[in-house]
Amino acid sequence: MVKQYGALYVDARRALLETEDAHTAGFLARQLLCHVSGKSQEAILADRELYASEAVCKAMDDGVRRLLTGEPLAYVLGEWDFYGLTLRVDKNVLIPRDDTCAVAQLAISQGLFLDQDPRILDLCCGSGCIGLAVATKVKDAKVTLADLSKEALAVAKENTTKNKLSGRVRCVQVDALKPAPAFLGKFDMIVSNPPYITGQEMQELPPSVKNFEPHMALYGGEDGLDFYRAIAANFTSALKPGGYLALEFGMGQGDDVCRILAENGYTILERTRDYNDRERAVLARYGRKEE
């Protein structure tokens, strides 16, 4: 049965009040209706008495049903915005979060001062959000997106094409827990948002994360630090002399991550915070200060 746009919004909001507060229910209903209709919020308001097509009504019903199961909005929409980019996302990749802008900004700020045509590796790339953000801002950078998951790489490749960056961005399968393969060559900078959730935290994740986002991209070992130890030990060989490493980490992990880097010959240059004022990322350079 077809409905007016206004009724579609009201019915979706009412249904979502079963699981959400009024503000969130309204937000989700608006975002979903804009997406399935291809209309802006202003257009929907202007067209609220017009009837939507059968396809739009069905898509709206399907979307509301998925949201009521706790599925994140990003997966229902099939896309999410990050650092000015619209990226495709599905259950094979983490949803890009504002927290990750902290490490992206560190990498971009340093990337602008690298030698001409720098080579940058986004390790554990997932959707490719960090590497693609770097590629859009560091115009001469050659970026490699690397992940162990073939499914995640397929999403990263699609996002590379979607954002017209195929000329400077490639995707390769790499295991961050193993020694860096020789075919990668040497990079001016490696940036990574690796899995860092501890064993205890995995048990306490909210259902929207625990039941829908890929555990492979979340679990960082019992203490959450397995990937930091592996990257420092195995991927320093993939850096050029004096190369840079930019890493995101979880709440309260900053001191441990910096200790791991220092033990592996890195000098800490900057530790930075996310939008919620939580320490979230570090930039380090391979080599001691006196060098």
NORRA-V653053 format. One record per pair of residues at least 4 apart in sequence whose ideal C-beta (glycine too) atoms are under 8 Angstrom apart, sorted by sequence separation. I is the first residue (numbers start at 0). GAP is how many residues later the second one is. D is the distance in whole Angstrom. If there is no record, write none. Layout:
I:GAP:D + I:GAP:D
//
This chain:
2:4:4 + 3:4:7 + 4:4:7 + 5:4:6 + 6:4:6 + 7:4:6 + 8:4:6 + 9:4:6 + 10:4:6 + 11:4:6 + 12:4:7 + 15:4:5 + 16:4:8 + 19:4:4 + 20:4:7 + 21:4:6 + 22:4:6 + 23:4:6 + 24:4:6 + 25:4:6 + 26:4:6 + 27:4:6 + 28:4:6 + 29:4:6 + 30:4:6 + 31:4:6 + 32:4:6 + 33:4:8 + 38:4:4 + 39:4:7 + 40:4:6 + 41:4:6 + 42:4:6 + 43:4:7 + 51:4:4 + 52:4:7 + 53:4:6 + 54:4:6 + 55:4:6 + 56:4:7 + 57:4:6 + 58:4:6 + 59:4:6 + 60:4:6 + 61:4:7 + 62:4:6 + 63:4:6 + 64:4:7 + 66:4:6 + 70:4:5 + 71:4:7 + 72:4:6 + 80:4:7 + 88:4:6 + 95:4:6 + 99:4:6 + 100:4:6 + 101:4:7 + 102:4:6 + 103:4:6 + 104:4:6 + 105:4:6 + 106:4:6 + 107:4:7 + 108:4:8 + 109:4:7 + 113:4:4 + 124:4:8 + 127:4:5 + 128:4:6 + 129:4:6 + 130:4:6 + 131:4:7 + 132:4:7 + 133:4:6 + 147:4:8 + 148:4:7 + 149:4:7 + 150:4:7 + 151:4:6 + 152:4:6 + 153:4:7 + 154:4:6 + 155:4:6 + 156:4:7 + 157:4:6 + 158:4:6 + 160:4:8 + 164:4:5 + 179:4:6 + 196:4:5 + 197:4:7 + 198:4:7 + 199:4:7 + 200:4:7 + 204:4:5 + 205:4:7 + 206:4:5 + 207:4:6 + 208:4:5 + 212:4:7 + 213:4:7 + 214:4:6 + 219:4:4 + 220:4:6 + 224:4:6 + 225:4:6 + 226:4:6 + 227:4:6 + 228:4:6 + 229:4:5 + 230:4:5 + 231:4:6 + 234:4:7 + 238:4:3 + 248:4:4 + 252:4:5 + 253:4:6 + 254:4:6 + 255:4:7 + 256:4:7 + 257:4:6 + 258:4:6 + 259:4:7 + 261:4:6 + 272:4:5 + 273:4:5 + 286:4:4 + 2:5:5 + 16:5:7 + 19:5:4 + 33:5:6 + 38:5:5 + 51:5:6 + 65:5:5 + 70:5:6 + 73:5:7 + 80:5:5 + 81:5:6 + 124:5:7 + 146:5:5 + 159:5:5 + 160:5:6 + 196:5:5 + 204:5:4 + 207:5:8 + 212:5:7 + 219:5:6 + 220:5:3 + 229:5:8 + 238:5:8 + 248:5:6 + 260:5:4 + 261:5:8 + 272:5:6 + 32:6:8 + 33:6:7 + 66:6:7 + 73:6:4 + 79:6:8 + 80:6:7 + 88:6:6 + 121:6:7 + 124:6:6 + 134:6:6 + 146:6:5 + 159:6:5 + 173:6:8 + 219:6:5 + 220:6:8 + 238:6:7 + 261:6:7 + 272:6:5 + 273:6:4 + 33:7:6 + 36:7:7 + 78:7:6 + 79:7:6 + 88:7:7 + 110:7:6 + 133:7:6 + 173:7:6 + 219:7:5 + 260:7:6 + 271:7:7 + 272:7:6 + 273:7:8 + 2:8:7 + 15:8:8 + 16:8:5 + 19:8:7 + 38:8:7 + 51:8:8 + 78:8:6 + 121:8:5 + 134:8:5 + 144:8:7 + 196:8:7 + 201:8:8 + 219:8:8 + 248:8:5 + 270:8:6 + 271:8:7 + 15:9:4 + 65:9:8 + 66:9:6 + 78:9:5 + 79:9:5 + 86:9:6 + 110:9:6 + 121:9:3 + 133:9:6 + 146:9:7 + 159:9:5 + 208:9:7 + 235:9:8 + 271:9:5 + 33:10:7 + 65:10:5 + 77:10:6 + 78:10:6 + 120:10:8 + 173:10:7 + 246:10:6 + 257:10:5 + 270:10:7 + 271:10:8 + 13:11:8 + 29:11:6 + 32:11:6 + 77:11:7 + 119:11:7 + 131:11:7 + 144:11:5 + 159:11:7 + 171:11:8 + 270:11:5 + 271:11:8 + 12:12:5 + 15:12:5 + 77:12:7 + 121:12:7 + 130:12:5 + 171:12:7 + 269:12:7 + 270:12:8 + 12:13:5 + 15:13:6 + 62:13:5 + 106:13:7 + 130:13:7 + 131:13:8 + 201:13:7 + 204:13:7 + 231:13:8 + 257:13:7 + 269:13:4 + 29:14:8 + 74:14:7 + 81:14:4 + 119:14:6 + 130:14:5 + 156:14:5 + 230:14:7 + 246:14:8 + 267:14:6 + 268:14:5 + 36:15:6 + 73:15:5 + 74:15:6 + 79:15:6 + 80:15:8 + 119:15:8 + 144:15:7 + 155:15:5 + 267:15:8 + 268:15:6 + 11:16:8 + 12:16:4 + 74:16:6 + 79:16:6 + 175:16:7 + 201:16:7 + 230:16:7 + 244:16:7 + 267:16:5 + 268:16:6 + 11:17:4 + 127:17:5 + 201:17:6 + 253:17:6 + 266:17:6 + 81:18:7 + 82:18:6 + 119:18:7 + 152:18:5 + 175:18:6 + 265:18:4 + 266:18:5 + 36:19:5 + 81:19:8 + 152:19:8 + 227:19:7 + 265:19:7 + 266:19:8 + 8:20:5 + 11:20:6 + 35:20:5 + 74:20:7 + 117:20:7 + 124:20:4 + 152:20:6 + 198:20:8 + 265:20:6 + 266:20:6 + 8:21:7 + 11:21:7 + 73:21:4 + 82:21:6 + 119:21:5 + 121:21:6 + 124:21:6 + 125:21:6 + 194:21:7 + 196:21:5 + 227:21:7 + 244:21:6 + 260:21:7 + 264:21:6 + 265:21:8 + 266:21:6 + 117:22:7 + 118:22:8 + 119:22:7 + 120:22:8 + 121:22:7 + 123:22:8 + 124:22:5 + 142:22:8 + 194:22:6 + 196:22:6 + 197:22:7 + 198:22:7 + 264:22:7 + 266:22:5 + 35:23:4 + 71:23:6 + 106:23:7 + 110:23:6 + 116:23:5 + 117:23:5 + 118:23:5 + 119:23:5 + 120:23:5 + 121:23:5 + 122:23:5 + 123:23:6 + 149:23:6 + 194:23:5 + 196:23:6 + 197:23:8 + 198:23:4 + 200:23:7 + 260:23:5 + 264:23:7 + 8:24:5 + 35:24:5 + 113:24:8 + 115:24:6 + 116:24:8 + 117:24:7 + 118:24:8 + 119:24:7 + 121:24:7 + 123:24:8 + 144:24:6 + 146:24:8 + 194:24:5 + 195:24:4 + 197:24:6 + 198:24:8 + 257:24:6 + 7:25:6 + 103:25:7 + 107:25:7 + 111:25:7 + 116:25:6 + 118:25:7 + 120:25:6 + 126:25:7 + 130:25:8 + 142:25:6 + 143:25:8 + 144:25:7 + 145:25:8 + 147:25:7 + 194:25:4 + 197:25:6 + 243:25:8 + 253:25:5 + 256:25:6 + 103:26:5 + 107:26:6 + 110:26:7 + 111:26:6 + 125:26:5 + 141:26:6 + 142:26:5 + 143:26:6 + 144:26:5 + 145:26:5 + 146:26:7 + 147:26:7 + 193:26:7 + 197:26:4 + 223:26:6 + 257:26:8 + 32:27:6 + 35:27:6 + 102:27:7 + 106:27:5 + 110:27:4 + 113:27:8 + 124:27:7 + 127:27:7 + 131:27:6 + 135:27:7 + 140:27:7 + 141:27:8 + 142:27:8 + 143:27:8 + 144:27:7 + 145:27:7 + 146:27:7 + 147:27:5 + 196:27:6 + 250:27:5 + 4:28:7 + 31:28:6 + 34:28:8 + 124:28:8 + 126:28:5 + 127:28:4 + 131:28:7 + 143:28:6 + 145:28:4 + 147:28:7 + 195:28:5 + 224:28:7 + 227:28:8 + 231:28:5 + 235:28:6 + 250:28:8 + 253:28:7 + 99:29:7 + 103:29:5 + 107:29:5 + 125:29:8 + 126:29:6 + 135:29:7 + 195:29:7 + 223:29:6 + 227:29:5 + 231:29:6 + 235:29:7 + 95:30:8 + 99:30:6 + 103:30:7 + 107:30:6 + 110:30:6 + 125:30:7 + 128:30:8 + 134:30:5 + 145:30:8 + 219:30:8 + 248:30:8 + 31:31:5 + 95:31:6 + 124:31:5 + 127:31:5 + 131:31:6 + 194:31:8 + 195:31:7 + 224:31:6 + 228:31:6 + 231:31:8 + 232:31:6 + 248:31:7 + 4:32:7 + 31:32:7 + 93:32:5 + 126:32:6 + 127:32:6 + 194:32:6 + 195:32:8 + 224:32:7 + 227:32:5 + 231:32:4 + 247:32:6 + 248:32:7 + 92:33:4 + 93:33:7 + 95:33:4 + 131:33:6 + 134:33:6 + 193:33:4 + 222:33:8 + 227:33:8 + 247:33:5 + 248:33:7 + 4:34:8 + 92:34:4 + 134:34:5 + 193:34:7 + 231:34:7 + 246:34:6 + 8:35:7 + 28:35:8 + 31:35:7 + 191:35:8 + 224:35:7 + 245:35:7 + 246:35:5 + 245:36:7 + 131:37:7 + 193:37:7 + 245:37:5 + 246:37:8 + 88:38:6 + 130:38:7 + 145:38:8 + 244:38:7 + 245:38:8 + 4:39:5 + 8:39:8 + 27:39:6 + 87:39:7 + 191:39:6 + 243:39:6 + 244:39:5 + 86:40:5 + 143:40:7 + 243:40:7 + 244:40:8 + 31:41:7 + 86:41:7 + 127:41:8 + 189:41:7 + 243:41:5 + 244:41:7 + 4:42:5 + 5:42:3 + 30:42:6 + 34:42:5 + 86:42:6 + 242:42:7 + 243:42:8 + 4:43:5 + 5:43:6 + 127:43:7 + 143:43:8 + 241:43:6 + 242:43:5 + 3:44:6 + 4:44:8 + 7:44:6 + 31:44:7 + 84:44:7 + 241:44:6 + 3:45:6 + 4:45:6 + 27:45:6 + 31:45:7 + 81:45:8 + 86:45:7 + 189:45:6 + 240:45:7 + 241:45:6 + 3:46:6 + 4:46:8 + 30:46:7 + 82:46:7 + 124:46:8 + 240:46:7 + 3:47:6 + 4:47:6 + 81:47:5 + 84:47:6 + 238:47:5 + 2:48:7 + 3:48:7 + 7:48:8 + 11:48:6 + 15:48:7 + 18:48:8 + 84:48:6 + 189:48:7 + 1:49:5 + 2:49:6 + 7:49:7 + 14:49:5 + 18:49:6 + 83:49:8 + 176:49:7 + 189:49:6 + 200:49:8 + 241:49:8 + 1:50:6 + 17:50:7 + 82:50:4 + 176:50:7 + 188:50:8 + 235:50:6 + 1:51:7 + 11:51:8 + 15:51:6 + 18:51:7 + 81:51:7 + 84:51:7 + 122:51:7 + 175:51:6 + 186:51:6 + 187:51:8 + 1:52:6 + 7:52:5 + 11:52:5 + 15:52:7 + 83:52:7 + 123:52:5 + 177:52:8 + 185:52:6 + 186:52:6 + 187:52:6 + 195:52:8 + 197:52:8 + 14:53:7 + 82:53:8 + 122:53:5 + 176:53:5 + 184:53:7 + 185:53:7 + 186:53:7 + 189:53:7 + 191:53:8 + 193:53:7 + 195:53:6 + 196:53:7 + 2:54:6 + 175:54:6 + 179:54:6 + 183:54:5 + 185:54:5 + 188:54:6 + 189:54:7 + 190:54:8 + 191:54:7 + 192:54:8 + 193:54:8 + 195:54:4 + 1:55:6 + 175:55:6 + 178:55:5 + 179:55:5 + 187:55:6 + 188:55:4 + 189:55:5 + 190:55:4 + 191:55:6 + 192:55:4 + 0:56:7 + 177:56:6 + 186:56:6 + 187:56:7 + 188:56:7 + 189:56:7 + 190:56:8 + 191:56:7 + 91:57:6 + 133:57:7 + 176:57:8 + 179:57:6 + 185:57:8 + 188:57:7 + 195:57:6 + 92:58:8 + 175:58:8 + 178:58:7 + 179:58:4 + 91:59:4 + 92:59:5 + 175:59:7 + 91:60:5 + 130:60:7 + 129:61:6 + 91:62:8 + 92:62:5 + 129:62:8 + 151:62:8 + 91:63:6 + 92:63:8 + 120:63:7 + 129:63:6 + 89:65:6 + 148:65:7 + 151:65:7 + 88:66:7 + 118:66:7 + 120:66:5 + 87:67:6 + 118:67:7 + 119:67:6 + 122:67:6 + 125:67:7 + 148:67:6 + 118:68:5 + 119:68:6 + 120:68:7 + 122:68:7 + 123:68:5 + 147:68:8 + 148:68:8 + 118:69:6 + 119:69:5 + 120:69:5 + 121:69:6 + 122:69:4 + 123:69:6 + 87:70:5 + 117:70:4 + 119:70:8 + 120:70:7 + 121:70:7 + 123:70:5 + 87:71:6 + 117:71:7 + 119:71:7 + 122:71:7 + 123:71:7 + 86:72:5 + 114:73:7 + 84:74:8 + 87:74:6 + 113:74:5 + 86:75:7 + 113:75:7 + 85:76:7 + 86:76:8 + 85:77:8 + 84:78:6 + 110:78:6 + 109:79:6 + 106:82:6 + 106:84:4 + 105:85:8 + 103:87:8 + 102:88:6 + 102:89:8 + 102:90:6 + 125:91:6 + 99:93:5 + 123:93:7 + 123:103:7 + 122:108:7 + 122:112:7 + 120:114:8 + 120:117:7 + 94:118:7 + 93:119:6 + 93:120:7 + 90:121:6 + 92:121:7 + 90:122:7 + 91:122:6 + 90:123:7 + 93:123:5 + 92:124:7 + 93:124:7 + 113:130:8 + 109:134:5 + 71:136:5 + 109:136:7 + 69:137:5 + 70:137:7 + 74:137:6 + 69:138:5 + 106:139:5 + 71:140:6 + 105:140:5 + 69:141:6 + 70:141:6 + 71:141:8 + 69:142:7 + 102:143:6 + 102:144:7 + 102:145:4 + 101:146:7 + 99:148:6 + 98:149:7 + 105:164:7 + 105:166:6 + 104:167:7 + 101:170:5 + 101:171:7 + 101:172:5 + 100:173:7 + 101:173:8 + 109:173:6 + 100:174:7 + 98:175:4 + 105:175:5 + 97:176:7 + 98:176:7 + 105:176:8 + 106:176:8 + 97:177:5 + 98:177:7 + 102:177:7 + 105:177:5 + 101:178:4 + 102:178:4 + 98:179:8 + 101:179:4 + 98:181:6
//
